[in-house]
Amino acid sequence: MSKVNQMKRDIDKDINSIKEVLSNKNIDEILKIHKYMDSKYQSKINTWGLSQYGWSDDLGFAYELIGESGMSENLENMIGKLEGYKQDLDLRVYEMFNGKSSSGVKIYNNNKNTNTNTITNTVNFNAVVQNIKDNESLTEEQTEEALQKIEELKTIYESKDSKKTKWAKVKPIMVWLADKSVDVGIAFLPLITSMFGG
């Protein structure tokens, strides 16, 4: 199960909790959910206090200064902040899988009065295999599955197929990766970027 997908499900659950409390209009529940969301997300969202009633950058929320309507408006704001945070998670995953990291690609400039660059791709399958085997967060089944996908990548890499054909064969592995933990994605990323970096 992907950690990112689990985080997004947790965020959706929190958003639904806020909406439910706002519809019930119970001040005790509003205060309780306000404090819970603040403790959970204050350190994760940089602009958490921005546009919130009773917020101080130094002290956080001064609950004795926030009325019921202020807390309700804050919770409405928190829904938007949580939606934005969820989109940021998707953006980070997108960037990770779309070349924002150049790990594994070494570029050597052999410029001798010409504009010739030599790009050397370094694909170290053994290092990734060891990384997966050493990853204690994976179950035996998950480890075996990841090792099988690495072997598939190695076969694709060593084939004489064109880059276009290789890419078509790698796409299903990318789809498989999208639902895996971030550390598995990070382990695979250098292999994939190295295969297509040059």
C-alpha positions as CSV (number, residue, x, y, z in Angstrom):
1,M,0.0,0.0,0.0
2,S,1.3,3.4,-1.0
3,K,2.2,5.7,1.9
4,V,1.2,8.7,-0.2
5,N,-2.2,7.1,-1.0
6,Q,-2.7,6.3,2.7
7,M,-1.8,9.9,3.7
8,K,-4.4,11.2,1.1
9,R,-7.0,8.9,2.5
10,D,-6.2,10.2,6.0
11,I,-6.5,13.8,4.8
12,D,-9.9,13.0,3.2
13,K,-11.1,11.4,6.4
14,D,-10.0,14.6,8.4
15,I,-11.8,16.8,5.8
16,N,-15.0,14.8,6.2
17,S,-14.7,15.0,10.0
18,I,-14.5,18.8,9.8
19,K,-17.5,19.0,7.5
20,E,-19.5,16.7,9.8
21,V,-18.7,18.8,12.9
22,L,-19.5,22.0,11.1
23,S,-22.9,20.7,10.0
24,N,-23.7,19.6,13.6
25,K,-22.8,23.0,15.0
26,N,-21.8,21.6,18.4
27,I,-19.4,24.1,20.0
28,D,-17.6,21.4,22.1
29,E,-17.1,19.2,19.0
30,I,-15.9,22.2,16.9
31,L,-13.3,23.1,19.6
32,K,-12.2,19.5,19.9
33,I,-11.7,19.0,16.1
34,H,-10.1,22.5,15.8
35,K,-7.5,21.5,18.4
36,Y,-7.0,18.1,16.8
37,M,-6.4,19.4,13.3
38,D,-4.1,22.1,14.6
39,S,-1.9,19.6,16.5
40,K,-1.8,17.2,13.5
41,Y,-1.1,19.7,10.7
42,Q,0.6,22.8,12.2
43,S,4.1,21.4,11.6
44,K,3.2,19.9,8.2
45,I,1.7,23.0,6.4
46,N,3.9,26.1,6.4
47,T,1.0,28.5,6.0
48,W,-1.2,26.9,8.6
49,G,-2.0,30.0,10.6
50,L,-2.3,32.3,7.6
51,S,-5.9,33.9,7.5
52,Q,-6.9,32.1,10.7
53,Y,-8.7,33.8,13.6
54,G,-6.8,33.9,16.9
55,W,-3.4,32.8,15.3
56,S,0.0,34.1,16.5
57,D,3.2,33.0,14.7
58,D,4.9,32.8,18.1
59,L,2.1,31.2,20.2
60,G,-0.2,29.4,17.8
61,F,-4.0,29.7,18.4
62,A,-5.2,31.7,21.4
63,Y,-8.4,29.7,21.9
64,E,-9.7,32.1,24.6
65,L,-9.9,34.9,21.9
66,I,-11.7,32.9,19.2
67,G,-15.5,32.7,19.3
68,E,-17.7,30.0,17.8
69,S,-18.0,31.8,14.4
70,G,-14.2,32.3,14.3
71,M,-13.5,28.6,15.0
72,S,-16.1,27.6,12.3
73,E,-14.4,29.9,9.8
74,N,-11.0,28.6,10.7
75,L,-12.2,25.0,10.1
76,E,-13.6,26.1,6.7
77,N,-10.1,27.5,6.0
78,M,-8.5,24.2,7.2
79,I,-10.5,22.3,4.6
80,G,-8.9,24.4,1.8
81,K,-5.4,24.0,3.4
82,L,-5.8,20.2,3.6
83,E,-7.0,20.1,0.0
84,G,-3.9,22.0,-1.0
85,Y,-1.6,19.8,1.1
86,K,-3.1,16.7,-0.7
87,Q,-2.3,18.3,-4.1
88,D,1.3,19.0,-2.9
89,L,1.7,15.3,-2.1
90,D,0.6,14.5,-5.7
91,L,3.0,17.1,-7.1
92,R,6.0,15.7,-5.1
93,V,5.3,12.2,-6.5
94,Y,4.8,13.6,-10.0
95,E,8.1,15.4,-9.8
96,M,9.9,12.3,-8.5
97,F,8.7,10.2,-11.4
98,N,9.2,12.9,-14.1
99,G,12.9,13.6,-13.9
100,K,13.3,16.2,-11.2
101,S,16.0,14.0,-9.8
102,S,19.1,13.4,-11.9
103,S,20.5,10.6,-9.7
104,G,22.3,8.0,-11.7
105,V,22.9,10.1,-14.7
106,K,26.5,11.4,-15.1
107,I,27.2,14.1,-17.7
108,Y,30.8,14.6,-18.8
109,N,31.7,17.6,-20.9
110,N,34.5,16.9,-23.4
111,N,34.5,20.4,-24.8
112,K,37.6,21.0,-27.0
113,N,36.5,24.0,-29.1
114,T,33.4,22.1,-30.0
115,N,30.0,21.7,-28.4
116,T,30.3,17.9,-28.0
117,N,28.9,16.4,-24.7
118,T,29.2,12.8,-23.8
119,I,26.4,11.4,-21.6
120,T,27.3,8.3,-19.7
121,N,24.4,6.5,-18.1
122,T,25.3,4.5,-15.0
123,V,22.8,1.8,-14.2
124,N,23.7,-0.1,-11.0
125,F,21.1,-2.8,-10.6
126,N,23.0,-4.5,-7.8
127,A,22.9,-1.4,-5.6
128,V,19.1,-1.2,-6.0
129,V,18.7,-4.9,-5.3
130,Q,20.7,-4.5,-2.1
131,N,18.6,-1.4,-1.2
132,I,15.4,-3.3,-1.6
133,K,16.7,-6.3,0.4
134,D,17.9,-4.1,3.2
135,N,14.6,-2.2,3.4
136,E,13.1,-3.3,6.7
137,S,9.7,-1.7,6.0
138,L,8.9,-4.2,3.3
139,T,7.4,-7.6,3.9
140,E,8.9,-10.7,2.3
141,E,6.2,-10.7,-0.3
142,Q,6.8,-7.0,-1.2
143,T,10.5,-7.5,-1.3
144,E,10.1,-10.4,-3.8
145,E,7.7,-8.4,-5.9
146,A,10.1,-5.5,-6.1
147,L,13.1,-7.7,-6.9
148,Q,11.0,-9.3,-9.7
149,K,10.3,-5.8,-11.1
150,I,14.0,-4.9,-11.0
151,E,14.8,-8.1,-13.0
152,E,12.2,-7.0,-15.5
153,L,13.8,-3.6,-15.8
154,K,17.2,-5.2,-16.2
155,T,15.9,-7.4,-19.1
156,I,14.4,-4.3,-20.7
157,Y,17.6,-2.3,-20.3
158,E,19.8,-5.0,-21.8
159,S,17.5,-5.6,-24.8
160,K,18.4,-4.3,-28.2
161,D,15.0,-2.6,-28.5
162,S,14.6,1.1,-29.4
163,K,14.0,3.6,-26.6
164,K,10.4,3.9,-27.7
165,T,9.8,0.1,-27.3
166,K,11.7,0.0,-24.0
167,W,9.6,2.9,-22.7
168,A,6.4,1.0,-23.7
169,K,7.7,-2.0,-21.7
170,V,8.6,0.2,-18.7
171,K,5.2,2.0,-18.4
172,P,3.5,-1.0,-16.6
173,I,6.3,-1.0,-14.1
174,M,5.7,2.8,-13.5
175,V,2.0,2.1,-13.0
176,W,3.0,-0.6,-10.4
177,L,5.4,1.9,-8.7
178,A,2.7,4.5,-8.4
179,D,1.0,2.5,-5.6
180,K,4.2,1.6,-3.7
181,S,5.9,3.3,-0.8
182,V,8.0,6.4,-1.5
183,D,11.2,4.6,-0.6
184,V,10.5,1.9,-3.2
185,G,9.9,4.6,-5.8
186,I,13.1,6.4,-4.8
187,A,15.0,3.1,-5.2
188,F,13.7,2.5,-8.7
189,L,13.9,6.1,-9.9
190,P,17.7,6.1,-10.7
191,L,17.3,2.9,-12.8
192,I,14.5,4.4,-14.9
193,T,16.1,7.8,-15.3
194,S,19.4,6.2,-16.2
195,M,17.7,4.0,-18.9
196,F,16.2,7.0,-20.6
197,G,18.5,9.9,-19.6
198,G,20.7,9.7,-22.7
